[in-house]
Amino acid sequence: MSIEVNNESSVAVDEVALQRLAIYALDQLHVHPDAELGIVLVDEAAMEQLHVQWMDEPGPTDVLSFPMDELRPGTDEVMTPAGLLGDIVLCPQVAAAQASAAGHSLSDELVLLTCHGLLHLLGFDHAEPHEEKEMFRIQGEILAGFSLAERKRRKK
């Protein structure tokens, strides 16, 4: 996998953890190992500009996804073809406020948002109740599996 993480924000984050999450999630979703993904972390002003420009909504948001080749998840039998997944843009300042409200770490929130953004890149949405149920089920499974994999990795 080609996963490039660029932290353009003023907040120090664990970029390697975001990369590990992306690798784990893409593997679980049977995405070709030659797929390319960009993860960019930006400050609130830059995120607000993107949010207004692309979503026509005011203020910064936590995560935006910009799909490129409109790839979809593969299956056990057929892997997604190689291609450009697109970019996930995260705002650590917004994520920090959400993490505090949820009672967990900024790192945990950024992992959750990266997973969420990745699912959007692969065509998942939560506009309709049935879509939301499916997307959040898959998101929960990926995050639980990643958490377990991280605990095992730390024990080594």
C-alpha atoms as a printed R data frame, in Angstrom:
    type eleno elety resid chain resno       x       y      z
1   ATOM     1    CA   MET     A     1   0.000   0.000  0.000
2   ATOM     2    CA   SER     A     2   1.144   3.479 -0.719
3   ATOM     3    CA   ILE     A     3  -0.151   5.572  2.166
4   ATOM     4    CA   GLU     A     4   1.215   9.062  2.509
5   ATOM     5    CA   VAL     A     5   0.503  10.981  5.717
6   ATOM     6    CA   ASN     A     6   1.175  14.724  5.709
7   ATOM     7    CA   ASN     A     7   0.725  16.657  8.921
8   ATOM     8    CA   GLU     A     8   0.234  20.281  7.866
9   ATOM     9    CA   SER     A     9  -1.398  21.130 11.193
10  ATOM    10    CA   SER     A    10   0.213  22.621 14.277
11  ATOM    11    CA   VAL     A    11  -0.752  19.546 16.338
12  ATOM    12    CA   ALA     A    12   1.644  16.665 16.904
13  ATOM    13    CA   VAL     A    13  -0.051  13.370 16.038
14  ATOM    14    CA   ASP     A    14   0.984   9.739 15.720
15  ATOM    15    CA   GLU     A    15   1.171   9.579 11.928
16  ATOM    16    CA   VAL     A    16   2.447   5.994 11.995
17  ATOM    17    CA   ALA     A    17  -0.656   4.848 13.900
18  ATOM    18    CA   LEU     A    18  -2.874   6.392 11.219
19  ATOM    19    CA   GLN     A    19  -0.847   4.565  8.588
20  ATOM    20    CA   ARG     A    20  -1.175   1.266 10.488
21  ATOM    21    CA   LEU     A    21  -4.948   1.750 10.778
22  ATOM    22    CA   ALA     A    22  -5.240   2.446  7.051
23  ATOM    23    CA   ILE     A    23  -3.208  -0.642  6.167
24  ATOM    24    CA   TYR     A    24  -5.293  -2.772  8.523
25  ATOM    25    CA   ALA     A    25  -8.624  -1.422  7.234
26  ATOM    26    CA   LEU     A    26  -7.681  -1.728  3.566
27  ATOM    27    CA   ASP     A    27  -6.581  -5.308  4.140
28  ATOM    28    CA   GLN     A    28  -9.881  -6.114  5.905
29  ATOM    29    CA   LEU     A    29 -11.798  -4.564  2.997
30  ATOM    30    CA   HIS     A    30  -9.810  -6.556  0.418
31  ATOM    31    CA   VAL     A    31  -8.328  -3.502 -1.291
32  ATOM    32    CA   HIS     A    32  -5.407  -4.181 -3.629
33  ATOM    33    CA   PRO     A    33  -2.004  -3.703 -1.964
34  ATOM    34    CA   ASP     A    34  -0.987  -1.307 -4.744
35  ATOM    35    CA   ALA     A    35  -3.822   1.116 -3.946
36  ATOM    36    CA   GLU     A    36  -2.769   4.663 -3.065
37  ATOM    37    CA   LEU     A    37  -4.143   6.762 -0.219
38  ATOM    38    CA   GLY     A    38  -3.352  10.220  1.104
39  ATOM    39    CA   ILE     A    39  -4.029  11.366  4.660
40  ATOM    40    CA   VAL     A    40  -3.612  15.078  5.339
41  ATOM    41    CA   LEU     A    41  -3.962  16.810  8.706
42  ATOM    42    CA   VAL     A    42  -4.803  20.509  8.553
43  ATOM    43    CA   ASP     A    43  -5.576  23.315 10.983
44  ATOM    44    CA   GLU     A    44  -9.073  24.699 11.505
45  ATOM    45    CA   ALA     A    45  -8.776  27.558  9.013
46  ATOM    46    CA   ALA     A    46  -7.756  25.246  6.175
47  ATOM    47    CA   MET     A    47 -10.470  22.738  7.099
48  ATOM    48    CA   GLU     A    48 -13.095  25.466  7.227
49  ATOM    49    CA   GLN     A    49 -12.091  26.601  3.746
50  ATOM    50    CA   LEU     A    50 -12.402  23.039  2.400
51  ATOM    51    CA   HIS     A    51 -15.701  22.519  4.220
52  ATOM    52    CA   VAL     A    52 -17.206  25.664  2.687
53  ATOM    53    CA   GLN     A    53 -15.766  24.998 -0.775
54  ATOM    54    CA   TRP     A    54 -16.783  21.340 -1.086
55  ATOM    55    CA   MET     A    55 -19.746  20.899  1.249
56  ATOM    56    CA   ASP     A    56 -21.111  24.451  1.268
57  ATOM    57    CA   GLU     A    57 -21.227  24.315  5.068
58  ATOM    58    CA   PRO     A    58 -19.708  26.864  7.457
59  ATOM    59    CA   GLY     A    59 -16.995  26.167 10.023
60  ATOM    60    CA   PRO     A    60 -14.370  23.484 10.248
61  ATOM    61    CA   THR     A    61 -15.314  19.813 10.386
62  ATOM    62    CA   ASP     A    62 -13.516  16.746 11.671
63  ATOM    63    CA   VAL     A    63 -12.943  14.773  8.459
64  ATOM    64    CA   LEU     A    64 -13.508  15.142  4.721
65  ATOM    65    CA   SER     A    65 -12.964  12.473  2.081
66  ATOM    66    CA   PHE     A    66 -12.058  13.115 -1.531
67  ATOM    67    CA   PRO     A    67 -12.372   9.906 -3.607
68  ATOM    68    CA   MET     A    68 -10.444   9.572 -6.843
69  ATOM    69    CA   ASP     A    69 -10.980   6.281 -8.716
70  ATOM    70    CA   GLU     A    70 -14.245   5.421 -6.916
71  ATOM    71    CA   LEU     A    71 -12.926   2.039 -5.794
72  ATOM    72    CA   ARG     A    72 -15.212  -0.240 -3.804
73  ATOM    73    CA   PRO     A    73 -14.367  -2.922 -1.233
74  ATOM    74    CA   GLY     A    74 -13.354  -6.296 -2.555
75  ATOM    75    CA   THR     A    75 -14.367  -9.714 -1.268
76  ATOM    76    CA   ASP     A    76 -12.559 -12.822 -0.069
77  ATOM    77    CA   GLU     A    77 -12.660 -14.050 -3.669
78  ATOM    78    CA   VAL     A    78 -12.049 -10.843 -5.650
79  ATOM    79    CA   MET     A    79  -9.766  -8.042 -4.508
80  ATOM    80    CA   THR     A    80 -10.404  -4.405 -5.420
81  ATOM    81    CA   PRO     A    81  -8.205  -3.421 -8.372
82  ATOM    82    CA   ALA     A    82  -5.185  -1.194 -7.767
83  ATOM    83    CA   GLY     A    83  -5.888   2.511 -8.078
84  ATOM    84    CA   LEU     A    84  -6.062   5.872 -6.368
85  ATOM    85    CA   LEU     A    85  -8.394   5.737 -3.391
86  ATOM    86    CA   GLY     A    86  -8.139   9.478 -2.798
87  ATOM    87    CA   ASP     A    87  -7.462  11.709  0.188
88  ATOM    88    CA   ILE     A    88  -8.710  11.874  3.755
89  ATOM    89    CA   VAL     A    89  -8.388  15.305  5.349
90  ATOM    90    CA   LEU     A    90  -8.446  15.466  9.158
91  ATOM    91    CA   CYS     A    91  -8.588  18.434 11.511
92  ATOM    92    CA   PRO     A    92  -6.851  17.564 14.805
93  ATOM    93    CA   GLN     A    93  -8.269  20.599 16.625
94  ATOM    94    CA   VAL     A    94 -11.865  19.559 15.901
95  ATOM    95    CA   ALA     A    95 -10.932  15.953 16.662
96  ATOM    96    CA   ALA     A    96  -9.433  16.993 20.024
97  ATOM    97    CA   ALA     A    97 -12.699  18.645 21.082
98  ATOM    98    CA   GLN     A    98 -14.662  15.550 20.048
99  ATOM    99    CA   ALA     A    99 -12.208  13.247 21.835
100 ATOM   100    CA   SER     A   100 -12.582  15.254 25.024
101 ATOM   101    CA   ALA     A   101 -16.385  15.110 24.800
102 ATOM   102    CA   ALA     A   102 -16.263  11.356 24.124
103 ATOM   103    CA   GLY     A   103 -13.793  10.696 26.937
104 ATOM   104    CA   HIS     A   104 -10.990   9.204 24.870
105 ATOM   105    CA   SER     A   105  -7.632  10.289 23.447
106 ATOM   106    CA   LEU     A   106  -6.947  12.433 20.411
107 ATOM   107    CA   SER     A   107  -5.113   9.468 18.911
108 ATOM   108    CA   ASP     A   108  -8.214   7.268 19.287
109 ATOM   109    CA   GLU     A   109 -10.393   9.954 17.712
110 ATOM   110    CA   LEU     A   110  -8.037  10.375 14.750
111 ATOM   111    CA   VAL     A   111  -7.963   6.607 14.205
112 ATOM   112    CA   LEU     A   112 -11.781   6.560 14.247
113 ATOM   113    CA   LEU     A   113 -11.974   9.498 11.829
114 ATOM   114    CA   THR     A   114  -9.402   7.944  9.504
115 ATOM   115    CA   CYS     A   115 -11.439   4.743  9.388
116 ATOM   116    CA   HIS     A   116 -14.614   6.743  8.797
117 ATOM   117    CA   GLY     A   117 -13.008   8.752  6.005
118 ATOM   118    CA   LEU     A   118 -11.612   5.605  4.412
119 ATOM   119    CA   LEU     A   119 -15.055   4.021  4.326
120 ATOM   120    CA   HIS     A   120 -16.376   7.131  2.573
121 ATOM   121    CA   LEU     A   121 -13.591   6.786 -0.015
122 ATOM   122    CA   LEU     A   122 -14.809   3.251 -0.657
123 ATOM   123    CA   GLY     A   123 -18.389   4.376 -1.292
124 ATOM   124    CA   PHE     A   124 -19.983   3.978  2.122
125 ATOM   125    CA   ASP     A   125 -22.334   6.683  3.342
126 ATOM   126    CA   HIS     A   126 -24.650   7.358  6.265
127 ATOM   127    CA   ALA     A   127 -27.286   9.625  4.751
128 ATOM   128    CA   GLU     A   128 -30.012   6.969  5.040
129 ATOM   129    CA   PRO     A   129 -30.681   4.852  8.161
130 ATOM   130    CA   HIS     A   130 -29.855   1.532  6.449
131 ATOM   131    CA   GLU     A   131 -26.611   3.003  5.035
132 ATOM   132    CA   GLU     A   132 -25.657   4.378  8.439
133 ATOM   133    CA   LYS     A   133 -26.272   1.012 10.110
134 ATOM   134    CA   GLU     A   134 -24.059  -0.807  7.591
135 ATOM   135    CA   MET     A   135 -21.274   1.788  7.577
136 ATOM   136    CA   PHE     A   136 -21.077   2.037 11.357
137 ATOM   137    CA   ARG     A   137 -21.177  -1.762 11.720
138 ATOM   138    CA   ILE     A   138 -18.180  -2.125  9.409
139 ATOM   139    CA   GLN     A   139 -16.437   0.809 11.083
140 ATOM   140    CA   GLY     A   140 -16.942  -0.800 14.495
141 ATOM   141    CA   GLU     A   141 -15.603  -4.155 13.298
142 ATOM   142    CA   ILE     A   142 -12.506  -2.543 11.793
143 ATOM   143    CA   LEU     A   143 -11.803  -0.447 14.892
144 ATOM   144    CA   ALA     A   144 -12.256  -3.428 17.231
145 ATOM   145    CA   GLY     A   145  -9.967  -5.594 15.110
146 ATOM   146    CA   PHE     A   146  -7.381  -2.837 14.842
147 ATOM   147    CA   SER     A   147  -7.443  -2.272 18.596
148 ATOM   148    CA   LEU     A   148  -6.799  -5.980 19.162
149 ATOM   149    CA   ALA     A   149  -3.994  -5.996 16.582
150 ATOM   150    CA   GLU     A   150  -2.418  -2.951 18.278
151 ATOM   151    CA   ARG     A   151  -2.525  -4.635 21.700
152 ATOM   152    CA   LYS     A   152  -0.808  -7.718 20.233
153 ATOM   153    CA   ARG     A   153   1.773  -5.519 18.477
154 ATOM   154    CA   ARG     A   154   2.632  -3.716 21.735
155 ATOM   155    CA   LYS     A   155   3.159  -7.028 23.577
156 ATOM   156    CA   LYS     A   156   5.897  -8.094 21.154
